[in-house]
Amino acid sequence: MAESTNTLAGLLQMNDRNLADMDVTDLLEDTPLLQVMFTKPASEGGTIHKYLKKTTAPGSQFRAPNTGVLNSAMGETLVTVTCAYLDGHFHRDVAIASGFGNRRAAYMAKETKAEIKNMMVGLEKQILQSTGADATGFTGLPSFTTVDYAGDSMVVNTTSGSGGRSCWLLRIGDDDLAVVAGNDGSLEFDYDPDQTPQKIITDASTGAGYMALLANLGGWFGLQAGSIYSVGRICNLDSTTSNKLTDAYISQAISKFPASRPPTHIVMDRVLLQELQSSRTATSPTGRPAEFPSQAFNIPIIVTDQGDTDETAMTTTTTTGA
């Protein structure tokens, strides 16, 4: 386990000590956004996370001696994040498990690592695609009301785009964008390597059954966006020349963040990365093309395959989500 508990690898814990040697960090290799996401346990200790968001600053003003002024109180709004259960339970044919070189425990450990890795991919997809990835999952970035239509103050609209992709500018941290893990980050895992098969599985093609080993695996997750300035979006990016990702669009999006709270990461897929690279002028004396960028305006770029590549076009008059 990682020493820091404000990362997903540092927070997640398996509740079955038979798999204590599993390294969650390795399972995040195909989910680059999760590797950098701030992660925190749900405030209620279970599956509900609540926090107060300041919506109005307290008032103050200069006054003349012996002259009263009326200063307003700070305004706050209670925000509730409800975690959703990510289910990774599975069953495996006892014949395959028993025939594995190191027998059942080693086989089920191998299968569990594969299942957790798949769960992490699903978690990152939910963050980037929201209910477009899984309708029963938690609310992700495209459904946040601060960036879910083209007229939002934190959205840069390419105006004539037909949809397709979004580039995300995120301020990741304890008070901003964070993954919320329910039940103190515990992943449920129930499997006894010495157990007898628990269930007869019916083969759909023959109607006959076979004995299977069962493993319960799952955890509760949600997503916190601390304020309107936690997430920015460049929308309606497509293959049209005027709608390809450029540094100009990125700088416009950065300008929407407060000077003291800039974005910490820029998230895009490989197509958008290639568009950004192509938009940059090579300065090499040999004329060598510009390198694939790893940052823009000193903000690191995260490249992931888990974003939506077929978003519905966003307009300035309707809330579309994704």
PLY file of the C-alpha trace (Angstrom):
ply
format ascii 1.0
element vertex 322
property float x
property float y
property float z
element edge 321
property int vertex1
property int vertex2
end_header
0.00 0.00 0.00
1.09 3.56 -0.64
1.90 5.55 2.49
-0.36 8.46 1.62
-4.05 7.95 2.24
-5.18 10.82 0.00
-4.72 8.67 -3.10
-6.91 5.81 -4.24
-4.04 3.34 -3.86
-3.41 4.60 -0.35
-7.02 4.51 0.77
-8.38 1.26 -0.68
-8.13 -1.70 1.63
-9.08 -5.31 1.01
-11.09 -6.75 3.89
-9.70 -10.24 3.21
-6.15 -10.75 4.47
-5.68 -13.77 2.18
-4.90 -11.23 -0.55
-2.72 -8.87 1.49
0.08 -9.09 -1.08
-2.01 -7.44 -3.79
-0.64 -4.07 -4.88
-3.51 -1.72 -5.75
-1.05 0.74 -7.32
-0.29 -1.75 -10.08
-4.00 -2.05 -10.80
-4.25 1.68 -11.55
-1.79 1.60 -14.44
-4.52 1.80 -17.09
-6.39 4.53 -15.24
-4.02 7.53 -15.28
-6.61 9.95 -13.91
-7.19 7.77 -10.83
-3.45 7.76 -10.21
-3.50 11.51 -9.56
-6.99 11.90 -8.08
-7.31 13.03 -4.49
-9.35 10.42 -2.60
-11.16 10.79 0.70
-13.49 8.63 2.79
-17.17 9.53 2.90
-17.78 11.99 5.73
-20.68 9.99 7.15
-18.49 6.90 7.47
-20.81 4.88 5.23
-21.95 5.79 1.74
-23.02 9.44 2.20
-20.61 12.37 1.96
-21.67 15.86 3.05
-19.89 19.20 3.09
-20.69 22.91 3.26
-19.94 24.99 0.18
-19.51 28.74 0.65
-21.79 30.50 -1.83
-21.65 34.10 -0.57
-18.70 35.88 1.00
-19.27 37.77 4.26
-19.62 41.50 3.83
-17.19 44.23 4.88
-16.79 47.87 3.98
-15.11 51.07 5.02
-17.10 53.45 7.20
-16.78 56.93 8.59
-16.43 57.42 12.37
-19.72 57.21 14.24
-21.43 55.88 11.08
-22.87 52.39 11.04
-22.73 49.89 8.18
-24.63 46.68 7.56
-22.36 43.70 6.77
-23.96 40.54 5.43
-23.21 37.10 6.82
-21.45 34.40 4.83
-23.79 32.15 2.83
-23.29 28.38 2.73
-25.01 25.48 0.99
-25.06 21.89 2.19
-23.89 19.51 -0.57
-24.60 15.79 -0.40
-22.73 13.20 -2.47
-24.33 9.78 -2.58
-21.92 6.95 -3.36
-22.92 4.17 -5.76
-21.95 0.51 -5.40
-19.42 -0.78 -7.91
-20.00 -4.54 -8.13
-17.17 -6.81 -9.28
-18.38 -10.18 -7.97
-17.53 -13.20 -10.10
-17.63 -16.99 -10.29
-15.16 -19.40 -11.84
-15.45 -23.06 -12.80
-14.04 -25.23 -10.01
-12.42 -27.49 -12.59
-10.29 -24.63 -13.91
-9.44 -23.33 -10.43
-8.47 -26.78 -9.15
-6.35 -27.48 -12.22
-4.32 -24.29 -11.80
-0.68 -24.86 -10.95
-0.85 -23.40 -7.44
-4.40 -24.59 -6.84
-7.51 -22.61 -5.98
-6.19 -19.77 -3.80
-3.58 -18.65 -6.33
-6.05 -18.91 -9.19
-8.70 -16.86 -7.39
-6.11 -14.25 -6.39
-5.12 -13.90 -10.04
-8.75 -13.55 -11.11
-9.43 -11.05 -8.32
-6.58 -8.79 -9.48
-8.04 -8.83 -12.99
-11.51 -7.99 -11.66
-10.23 -5.09 -9.53
-8.37 -3.68 -12.50
-11.61 -3.83 -14.51
-13.44 -2.09 -11.65
-10.90 0.75 -11.66
-11.42 1.23 -15.41
-15.17 1.42 -14.76
-14.58 3.95 -11.97
-12.52 6.23 -14.22
-15.12 5.93 -17.00
-17.84 6.96 -14.56
-15.85 10.05 -13.57
-15.35 11.10 -17.20
-18.64 9.92 -18.73
-21.04 10.02 -15.77
-24.27 8.07 -16.27
-23.41 7.77 -19.94
-20.98 5.06 -18.83
-23.33 3.38 -16.32
-26.83 4.69 -15.64
-26.81 3.29 -12.10
-23.44 4.82 -11.23
-22.63 8.07 -9.41
-22.81 11.54 -10.92
-19.64 12.24 -12.93
-18.11 15.31 -14.56
-20.44 15.72 -17.59
-23.50 15.81 -15.33
-22.21 18.49 -12.96
-24.52 21.48 -13.33
-21.56 23.86 -13.61
-20.33 22.30 -16.88
-23.29 20.41 -18.35
-24.24 22.88 -21.06
-22.30 25.14 -23.37
-23.45 28.36 -21.74
-21.98 27.59 -18.32
-19.37 30.02 -17.05
-16.72 27.27 -16.75
-17.24 25.96 -20.31
-15.39 26.92 -23.47
-17.60 26.16 -26.46
-16.04 25.73 -29.89
-19.39 27.19 -31.14
-19.78 25.16 -34.34
-18.76 21.76 -33.08
-21.00 18.77 -33.66
-20.00 17.12 -30.39
-17.65 14.22 -30.01
-15.15 14.98 -27.26
-14.40 17.19 -24.28
-11.14 18.30 -22.73
-11.32 18.68 -18.95
-9.45 21.14 -16.75
-9.53 19.94 -13.16
-8.48 21.37 -9.84
-7.81 18.21 -7.84
-7.56 18.37 -4.06
-9.26 17.93 -0.70
-11.48 21.01 -1.13
-11.98 20.60 -4.87
-12.34 17.55 -7.11
-11.95 14.28 -5.21
-13.04 10.66 -5.39
-15.20 9.77 -2.40
-14.79 6.20 -1.14
-17.55 4.81 1.04
-17.05 2.64 4.12
-13.63 4.23 4.72
-12.32 2.95 1.39
-12.91 -0.70 2.14
-13.28 -3.06 -0.81
-15.51 -5.97 0.10
-13.96 -9.31 -0.77
-15.33 -12.59 0.49
-13.66 -15.83 -0.54
-12.33 -18.77 1.43
-9.63 -20.65 -0.54
-10.58 -23.83 1.27
-14.30 -23.55 0.65
-16.32 -26.03 -1.32
-18.12 -24.73 -4.44
-21.09 -22.61 -3.44
-23.29 -22.68 -6.48
-24.23 -24.67 -9.54
-23.96 -22.47 -12.63
-26.17 -23.33 -15.58
-24.55 -23.41 -19.00
-26.85 -21.33 -21.20
-25.97 -23.31 -24.33
-26.70 -26.78 -22.90
-28.91 -26.15 -19.89
-26.62 -28.36 -17.82
-24.83 -27.20 -14.70
-21.32 -27.09 -13.29
-19.88 -26.28 -9.88
-18.31 -22.85 -9.42
-16.30 -20.92 -6.86
-17.86 -17.57 -5.96
-16.16 -14.35 -4.88
-17.96 -11.25 -3.62
-16.11 -8.08 -4.62
-17.25 -4.47 -4.56
-17.01 -0.98 -3.09
-18.87 2.33 -2.79
-17.69 5.39 -4.76
-18.77 8.95 -5.54
-17.28 12.20 -6.84
-16.93 15.53 -5.04
-16.58 18.87 -6.82
-15.88 21.36 -4.06
-16.90 24.47 -5.97
-17.79 25.85 -9.37
-14.06 26.45 -9.88
-13.10 22.79 -9.44
-13.96 21.78 -13.01
-13.61 23.43 -16.41
-14.57 22.00 -19.81
-13.78 22.57 -23.47
-16.72 21.05 -25.35
-17.80 20.21 -28.91
-14.33 19.21 -30.03
-14.46 17.27 -33.29
-12.41 16.66 -36.42
-13.38 20.01 -37.99
-10.33 22.26 -38.27
-11.82 25.09 -36.21
-12.97 22.64 -33.52
-9.71 20.81 -32.88
-7.99 21.24 -29.55
-5.42 24.04 -29.43
-3.46 25.96 -26.84
-5.78 28.90 -27.52
-8.80 26.93 -26.29
-6.85 25.69 -23.27
-5.69 29.20 -22.31
-9.26 30.44 -22.62
-10.42 27.69 -20.27
-7.64 28.43 -17.76
-8.69 32.09 -17.71
-12.03 31.06 -16.22
-10.34 29.86 -13.01
-9.45 32.32 -10.20
-5.84 33.46 -10.16
-5.28 31.85 -6.75
-6.96 28.55 -7.70
-5.82 27.46 -11.17
-6.45 23.96 -12.55
-3.94 21.33 -11.47
-4.45 18.90 -14.38
-5.69 18.83 -17.97
-7.39 15.60 -19.06
-7.84 14.45 -22.65
-7.72 11.38 -24.88
-5.11 10.44 -27.47
-6.96 12.08 -30.38
-7.08 15.42 -28.59
-3.42 15.06 -27.63
-2.53 14.55 -31.29
-4.58 17.61 -32.26
-2.80 19.70 -29.65
0.58 18.44 -30.84
-0.26 19.23 -34.47
-1.32 22.76 -33.56
2.08 23.57 -32.12
4.85 24.94 -34.32
8.07 22.97 -34.21
11.07 25.07 -33.20
13.76 22.44 -33.77
16.61 23.61 -36.08
16.26 20.30 -37.90
12.56 20.85 -38.53
11.63 17.87 -36.40
7.90 17.87 -35.50
6.88 19.09 -32.06
6.92 16.45 -29.35
3.70 15.11 -27.91
2.97 17.63 -25.15
3.10 16.55 -21.51
1.88 19.92 -20.24
0.19 23.11 -21.33
1.04 26.39 -19.60
2.94 24.37 -16.96
-0.16 22.31 -16.13
0.40 18.54 -16.54
-1.64 16.70 -19.17
-3.27 13.38 -18.29
-4.04 11.16 -21.28
-6.71 8.51 -20.79
-8.72 6.11 -22.92
-11.74 6.23 -20.60
-13.37 9.45 -21.83
-16.44 9.69 -24.06
-15.53 9.90 -27.76
-19.10 10.37 -29.02
-20.68 13.09 -26.92
-23.91 14.73 -27.98
-23.34 18.28 -29.17
-23.76 20.79 -26.33
-25.68 23.99 -26.94
-26.02 27.29 -25.08
-29.79 26.92 -24.65
-30.30 23.39 -23.39
-28.72 21.20 -20.75
-27.47 18.08 -22.50
-25.16 16.32 -20.08
-23.36 13.25 -21.37
0 1
1 2
2 3
3 4
4 5
5 6
6 7
7 8
8 9
9 10
10 11
11 12
12 13
13 14
14 15
15 16
16 17
17 18
18 19
19 20
20 21
21 22
22 23
23 24
24 25
25 26
26 27
27 28
28 29
29 30
30 31
31 32
32 33
33 34
34 35
35 36
36 37
37 38
38 39
39 40
40 41
41 42
42 43
43 44
44 45
45 46
46 47
47 48
48 49
49 50
50 51
51 52
52 53
53 54
54 55
55 56
56 57
57 58
58 59
59 60
60 61
61 62
62 63
63 64
64 65
65 66
66 67
67 68
68 69
69 70
70 71
71 72
72 73
73 74
74 75
75 76
76 77
77 78
78 79
79 80
80 81
81 82
82 83
83 84
84 85
85 86
86 87
87 88
88 89
89 90
90 91
91 92
92 93
93 94
94 95
95 96
96 97
97 98
98 99
99 100
100 101
101 102
102 103
103 104
104 105
105 106
106 107
107 108
108 109
109 110
110 111
111 112
112 113
113 114
114 115
115 116
116 117
117 118
118 119
119 120
120 121
121 122
122 123
123 124
124 125
125 126
126 127
127 128
128 129
129 130
130 131
131 132
132 133
133 134
134 135
135 136
136 137
137 138
138 139
139 140
140 141
141 142
142 143
143 144
144 145
145 146
146 147
147 148
148 149
149 150
150 151
151 152
152 153
153 154
154 155
155 156
156 157
157 158
158 159
159 160
160 161
161 162
162 163
163 164
164 165
165 166
166 167
167 168
168 169
169 170
170 171
171 172
172 173
173 174
174 175
175 176
176 177
177 178
178 179
179 180
180 181
181 182
182 183
183 184
184 185
185 186
186 187
187 188
188 189
189 190
190 191
191 192
192 193
193 194
194 195
195 196
196 197
197 198
198 199
199 200
200 201
201 202
202 203
203 204
204 205
205 206
206 207
207 208
208 209
209 210
210 211
211 212
212 213
213 214
214 215
215 216
216 217
217 218
218 219
219 220
220 221
221 222
222 223
223 224
224 225
225 226
226 227
227 228
228 229
229 230
230 231
231 232
232 233
233 234
234 235
235 236
236 237
237 238
238 239
239 240
240 241
241 242
242 243
243 244
244 245
245 246
246 247
247 248
248 249
249 250
250 251
251 252
252 253
253 254
254 255
255 256
256 257
257 258
258 259
259 260
260 261
261 262
262 263
263 264
264 265
265 266
266 267
267 268
268 269
269 270
270 271
271 272
272 273
273 274
274 275
275 276
276 277
277 278
278 279
279 280
280 281
281 282
282 283
283 284
284 285
285 286
286 287
287 288
288 289
289 290
290 291
291 292
292 293
293 294
294 295
295 296
296 297
297 298
298 299
299 300
300 301
301 302
302 303
303 304
304 305
305 306
306 307
307 308
308 309
309 310
310 311
311 312
312 313
313 314
314 315
315 316
316 317
317 318
318 319
319 320
320 321
